[in-house]
Amino acid sequence: RVSGTGTPEDPVSRKYEKKGKFSNCNGKRKVQYESSEPADFKVDEDGMVYAVRSFPLSSEHAKFLIYAQDKETQEKWQVAVKLSLKPALTEESVKEPPEVEEIVFPRQFSKHSGHLQRQKRDWVIPPINLPENSRGPFPQELVRIRSDRDKNLSLRYSVTGPGADQPPTGIFIINPISGQLSVTKPLDREQIARFHLRAHAVDINGNQVENPIDIVINVIDMNDNRPEFLHQVWNGTVPEGSKPGTYVMTVTAIDADDPNALNGMLRYRILSQAPSTPSPNMFTINNETGDIITVAAGLDREKVQQYTLIIQATDMEGNPTYGLSNTATAIITVTDVNDNPPEFTAMTFYGEVPENRVDVIVANLTVTDKDQPHTPAWNAVYRISGGDPTGRFAIQTDPNSNDGLVTVVKPIDFETNRMFVLTVAAENQVPLAKGIQHPPQSTATVSVTVIDVNENPYFAPNPKIIRQEEGLHAGTMLTTFTAQDPDRYMQQNIRYTKLSDPANWLKIDPVNGQITTIAVLDRESPNVKNNIYNATFLASDNGIPPMSGTGTLQIYLLDINDNAPQVLPQEAETCETPDPNSINITALDYDIDPNAGPFAFDLPLSPVTIKRNWTITRLNGDFAQLNLKIKFLEAGIYEVPIIITDSGNPPKSNISILRVKVCQCDSNGDCTDVDRIVGAGLGTGAIIAILLCIIILLILVLMFVVWMKRRDKERQAKQLLIDPEDDVRDNILKYDEEGGGEEDQDYDLSQLQQPDTVEPDAIKPVGIRRMDERPIHAEPQYPVRSAAPHPGDIGDFINEGLKAADNDPTAPPYDSLLVFDYEGSGSTAGSLSSLNSSSSGGEQDYDYLNDWGPRFKKLADMYGGGDD
């Protein structure tokens, strides 16, 4: 317990446990504190006294001094502090009620002799220190609030503020009569470290009798929280081969206790390291900051790739006896550096490649590297350091196996190089670590053998150009076009064939390659482009497998004067009178200079009408003008011969015909004849095309007419010759409707004879007749009944009428006789005559007659009407 002694003016106010605090009566004064034992005790600027280090206390009392000095007035004070052990509690001390401090409201300022005077007060109210996690009993009395006016007045005391009447409420209570301030439950400094309350004193009427006083309650920290690491597992890396003192990582733990007290002061240490090679203490940790660094050399990823450290954090500055601890795991991965160069698995590698092949893998180079796979320190890079001056080889790296693939990038000729000996070196993508050198195993030799293969013969030069005049006759030898065989070490024969000869002018000897003409060379041929004729030949050897090559012969044909000029255009128009009249003409010559223009134009002497009617004038070397020489020439088409001569040596002439249409012209010189188009002349092809179109059109019209007539005939035949299965009139017979009988005499039977009324006999085709038509016979005479017959004569009259009807082929129904003929002799069917019918068919349903059209309307009315 710390206690201070001195006069009332000394800055010592009261006693404190564990810590002491000195306060100044006048808060405006700046006081500096010092301890006589600075190694053991120190005083903060706010007057708080605390121990600098931990040390055991003996039963003997310890004393030290505290010095205080006013920074402005340099006034000094000192106080003696006595430190002693707190005696253990006994049953008697527990039973004795603890002494409760009393806080008296300060007296008010009073006015005396015209100015204010402050009356002497009893106490300076210091903060109340209350340890957290107290076990009680509760409520636990803290201090008693009292006013010196309670002697004369009946007062009521209360406290306000957080912890009293504000959240969290109910922690502190006060007895309104006695002013006893108590705490009701244990406090937690980690939740609220300080409470600010205000004490009030009022009379029974609620009138304030004292100014409120502030009460500060500090919650004293207890070591009730263990350190907690921010992460349970920490991950860090360190390069292999790192020197001692290399920073690795930092681990951090926090303690919820007061960080300014021993309860929250943490210390770190390494409990274990796994594995313990090459040294059990490869790392150390700063006990205050948690920084982990290396303390030993020998980190080698190829031997140990990862270390696991158990880190412990302890509060109370790492005191193992009183401090609380916690642990975490630190995983340190040793990262790879390029400290192992690639080494070839063999000193010499072998391969072979056929000649003239590219993009072929010749050899597969294998290396070993102890560094971490698929990292820049492991990936190999190959280079050819010798044996390939022309750059015919390249080495690519297989990204999966790290092998080197020797590849041919330029064709190799066996006849030039039969073998290559390459010197190759292997490196990594990143340089080796300092102090590491490439061993001899990082260099190897590659022996490549070239295999001879049969190669294509080749023409040289290709293409071959020769110059010849056109007009050479067949059988002329032009040149010898031979091919070379690059296979000097193979005895092979070459034979030649023609591959392309558009005009079929040439042939080649299959053995010696001599090229000879088989037709006349013509520069004006459409197969000649820009005076050059191209022919392609094939050379084939007899190797295994046989190979071939092509060569092109280009013949540059020199022009000779072998084409006479022709007039252009070949047709023209002019007027009947000389003015306005002029026809401009030129010449067309398939030859080229100097065998073409300038041209000479002239008219022949024969016939004489040519020069009498026409005149020609040369305008320049290529153009001339033809005009009428006479004043009037009758309209028509005239053929004017024109002599045209070129400038060749010797010159070549030709009489060319110009068709001239002479027509009537208007004032502008344009033809106005109606037959202008015909006069201008249509080509033979155009006339034939027009005639063909007319003939085709006539054939189409004729075919259409024939088709229309045939369709009309088919329509008539369908009306007259109806299939018995489809003829509705036959259906009547199928349903035993036999026509008129004794019961049908009251109906007009002429309704069944409509075919006679529609189609007279005169217009019907011969041999075609409907089955229900009235037959063409002479009509017999039926007996005439008298106007007033005797009743006895009725039977005779009926019998005579029946006989006449049986013998009358024209009597309805008209199909009676035909039916017997249709059924054949010996038919088991009864007579279809209505006269012999024993049944009227009254039991049948004839409603379907309504659907057979107007011809059966009468029958539908007679039989389809029901009982009516």
C-alpha positions, 0 to 999 in steps of 0.5 A: 500500500502506498501512502503519503505524508505531509502538510495539507498543502502537499499534493498528496490527497489520499491512499491507493492500492497497487498504484499511487496518484498525486494531484495538484489542488490547483489544476492550472499549475504544471507540476513535474514528478520524479522518483528517487528510485527511477529504476524501480518506480516512476511517476507519470505526468498525471501523478500516477505512481507505478512499478517499472519492473517486477520484483518480490517484496520481503516483509521489510518495508521499502521506502522511496521519495517522490519529488514534485516541482512547479514548472513556472514558480520552480516551487518544490515538494517531496513526499515519502512513500512506504511500500509494505505487504498487505496482510492476509485476511482473517475471520476477525478482519472479515467480520469487522465492517470495512471503513467507508470513506466519507465525501463531504460536499464543499462549502459554498462561496460567501460574500464578506466585506464586499468581495467573495471569500472561499471557506475552507473545505474538508476534502478534494474528491479523488477518483474511486478505484474499484477492481474488476471481477470483484466477488462481493458480497454485493451490494458493496459499499464504496463511499458515503456522500454527506452534506454538512447541512444535514444537521439542520435539514432533512436531505435526500441524496441521489446519483446520475450518469451512466451506470446509475440512471443511464445505461447500463443502469443499476450498477451503482445505487445510493441510499437516499437517506444516508448517502451510502454509494454502493456497487451492485455487481462485478465490473468488467474493465474491458467493457467500461473502464471508467464511470462518471457519476454526479452526486446530488443533495436536495431537501425534502421539497426537492430543492437543491441545497448543494451544487452537484459533485462529480464522482469518477470511478476507475475500474482497476484492471485484473489479468483476466484475459489471455493473449489471442493471436490474430491468426491461429496459423501464420504463413511466411516464406524465406528464400533458401540460402538466406543469411542469418538475420533475414526477416521472415514474418511477423506474428501478432497477438492482442490482450484485452487487458490494459496494455499499459499495465503488466496484464496487457504487456505481451512477450513472444517466444518459440516453443518448438521447431519441426523439423530440427535440421540442419539446426534446431534453432534456425529461427528466432523471434523478437519477444516484443514485436513478434518479428521472426528472423533467421539465426542460422545458415543452411536453409536448403529447399532441396532438403527441407521445404517447410518449417513449422514453429509453435509460437507462444505469447504470454502477458505479464511481460512473459512471466511464466508464473503469473502470466497467461499464455496462448500459442499459434502455429507459424508455417515457414516455406523455404522458397526456391532459388536457382542454386542447381544448374541443369545437367544433361543425362548423357554427354552425347546424343544421337539422331538422324534426319532425311535430307530436305525435310524440315520441322522434324525432331532429330534428337531428344535432349534430357536434363535433370534439375533439383530446383522446384519443377515448373519454375523459372529456376527449373525451366531449361533453355537450350542453345546451340553453341557450335557445329551449326554455322548456317542455322539449320537446327533449333532446340525447343523446350518441352514445357512438361518434361523440360526436354530439349527437342532438336528440330530441323528448320532449314532443308539439309542436302545430303550431297553437301553435308552428310553429318552434323556434330552440334555442341549444345548448352542448357541454362535456366530461365533465370541466372544462377544464384551468386557463387554457383557455377555451371558444371561440365554436365551443362554441355553436351554433344549432338551427332546428327546423321543425314539420310539420302533420299531420292530428290526431284529432278530440276530444270535449269534455268527454269523458266528457259526463254528462247527467241524465234520468228513466227512462221517456223515450219513443222519439224524445226528443232528449237532447243534442248531442255534438259533437267539435272538430277541432284542425287549424285550418288544414285545412278538414275535415268531421266525421261521427258514428257510434255505436260502443257502445250496449249496450241500443240506446236511442240514435241520433246525427245524423251531421252535427250530433251530436244524440242521440235515444232510439229506445227507452224508458230503463229504470234497472232494465236490466242495462246500467245500472251505478250508475244510469249508462248509457254509450254511445260515439260516433265522430267521423271527419274527411275528412282525408288520412289520415282520423282519428277520435276517440271520446267517451263519453256518460254518462246518469245515470238518475233513478228513477221508481216504475215497478216494483211490489213483490213478496213475498220469499221466494215459497215457505215452510213452516209447520205444521198448527197455529198454534204454533209457526208464523210465516212472515217475509216481505219485499218486493222492489222494483227501484226505489230510495228514495223509490220503494221501502220502507217497504212496507204488507202486507195480505191481499185480501178475496177469496177469503174463505178467505184472511183466514179462514185467515191473518193478516198482521202488519207487523213494520217498514217492510220485514218482515211476519209471516204466521201461521195464524189457525185452530187446524188447517189440513190439510197441503198446498200453499196459494197465499196472495195478499199485497197489497204497497204501496210508498212512491212518489208515487203509490204502486204496489201489487201482489198477489204469490202466496206458496206455503205448504206446510202439513205435520205438524211435530215438537216443534221445528217441523220438517216430518216428512212423507214427501213433504216434498221433493215437497211443497216442489215441484220446479221445472219445469226440474228435473222435465224434467231428471230425465225426460230422464235416465231416458229416456236411461238406458232408451235406453242399456239398450235399445241394449245389449240389441239389441247383445248379441242381434245379437252372438249371432246373428253368432256363430251364423252364423259357426259355421254359415256358414264361409268355404270358405277357412277351413273345415278340412273342405274342406281334406280334400277338397283333399288328395284324402281321399275318405272311406270305401272298401273299405279303410275298412270296419273304422273307425267312420264314425259319428265323421264324423257328429258334427254330427248328434249335436250339432245335431239337425235339428229346431233347425237353421235352414231352408236352412242345412246343413253340407256334410259333414252327412248328407242328410235322405232315407229310408234304403234297405235294404241286403242282409243277409248270412247268418250263414254265407254260402256262399263262392260268394255273396261276389261277389254280395253285394259287387256288390249292396252297391255298387249300393245304396251308389251309389244311397244319398244318405245313405251316407258320404261325404256330400259325394259328390253335392254335390261334383259339383254344386259343380264343375259339369257336364263337370268333368275331375276324376275321381270322388270316390267312395271306391268308385271310388278307385284310390289310398288316398292312402298317399303323403301326409303326414296329420300336420297332422290332429292340429292340427284339433281333436277332430273330426278325432282319428279321422282323425289316428289312422287316417292320421297314425300312420305305418306303424303 
